[in-house]
Each structure stands twice: as structure tokens, then as C-alpha cells.
Amino acid sequence: MQKRQLMLILACIITTLAIIMLAVLMIPGRGIHYVSSATLRQHFYLHNGWYYDGRDWAFVQGGHKVTGTRQINGVTYHFARDGKQVLPYRISYQYQLSSNQGTSQPASSKYIILHDVGSRADGQQAASFMQRTANSSQAYTNFIVGNGGTVYQMKRPGIVSWGAGVTANQNAPVQIELGHASSQSIFRADYRAYVALARDMAGKYDIPLALDQGSTGSKGIKSHRWVSQHIWGDHQDPYEYLTRYGVSKQELANDLAGK
């Protein structure tokens, strides 16, 4: 009898300790941040282990959010202790399009398309203009970078944007505009964020980090010039703008590849 009681007491102690340990792990910012499948289904986006709630990204593996540093699809990512990705750029939602602007059509994960705004507008000016005219001009991209490295999100990634013609748009989960800078220092900050954003999104959508390689069937990061040469259009960006500040196509390719 006493032996049975001791075993019951021991079982209760073990159960209690297990509950305490689980509770500690569930405290935000400590240990592993667990995520239920029900929680994941409530979020806007789930793709190849990544999930996104409209503002924050996390990578889910084995039923929990990854923490610390992890290389995914050739890109190094950093995650806080609560599982949220630490973005390598500043992001602003000030000019994000409303739900009735543009489309909600999901894009195929084939290209990341790089642009520049093609005018003297900085990132904020271009974002403000795009917000006002997205439907009337039928033109917008997912992101605009400018003003010293700020990333303006216009339409959430994964959604078709209207930046490079129907075929390219349908196959590009992310299109990025680069605003025009007023100085070398601002350009450099913009350029670093432009490259970091392109690498970040390519890793998330399992798109190779190769620039302008192959034909229309080749996945990768593509310039608008490449789109004009291989699919449709007459745009040549972003190379003419980049060369004003001494960045060649080869340098851009190396930076995107992480060389």
C-alpha cells in the first residue's frame, strides 16, 4: 500500500514538474515559442515553413518557431527569442494600399523583380504617389525603398503587383522599387536595404539569388530590363540609376548572391 502511494506521489510530482517546464517554455521571449496549427491557420500567409501575420514573420519547424540564427535557402536569418524575425531593414506601413486597391491574387513564386522609380522622387514621395494612384494608373509594387534605407510596404508580399506586365506580375511574389537619393550617403543606405530586402524575400519564396540568369523558365532575381528583354516591355531599370552612384550590374549580382 505504501509503495503504491509513493508511486502515485512520484507520478504527481513528475506531472507537476512537466507542467511547470512547459509553462516556462511558453513564456514569451523564453525558450521555444510553440505555435498551434489553429494559430497558423488564422494568419494571412503560410508557405514552406514561413508564416506571416501582416507585420511579423516567423519560421516554423517541428511545431515551433525557430529562434536564433538560421540559414534558409542560402540566406542567413535572425530570429528573436519569441520567434519573430529580426528584419535587416526598417519597414514602414504608412502608405500601404487599402484592400480595395490593386488585387488580392496570389503570385507564383518564380521571380523577385527589381525596379527604380524612374524619376527624381525619393522613396516616400514615390510611395505617397503610388498610394494615391494605384488603381487609376494600374501601377504599384509590393515595396519601395528610399529616404536613407526605409522600406515602404505597399502591398503585402505574395500578392500580384502591377509593375512589369501581366506575365511577369503573375510570377513575381515580390516587386521592389528603389527611390532616387539626393546624396551618396542616402543612396548607400537605400542600396543596402534594397539588397537586404531582395535577399530576404528570395529566401522566403525559395527563389535563387542569381540575377538576370536564364530565360523565362529560370527562377531568380530579375531586373525590369531582363523582363523587357525576355517577356514584355521597354523598361531598362534599375541599371542606369545604379551606375550614377557607381554600382555596376556585376556588383549588384555579387551583393545579391552574398559574395
Secondary structure, 3 states (H helix, E strand, C coil): CHHHHHHHHHHHHHHHHHHHHHHHHHCCCCCCEECCHHHHHHCCEEECCEEECCCCEEEEECCEECCEEEEECCEEEEECCCCCECCCCEEECCCCCCCCCCCCCECCCCEEEECCCCCCCCHHHHHHHHHHHHHHHCCECCEEEECCCEEEECCCCCECCECCCHHHHHCCCEEEEECCCCCHHHHHHHHHHHHHHHHHHHHHCCCCCCECCCCCCCCEEEEHHHHHHHCCCCCCCCHHHHHHCCCCHHHHHHHHHCC
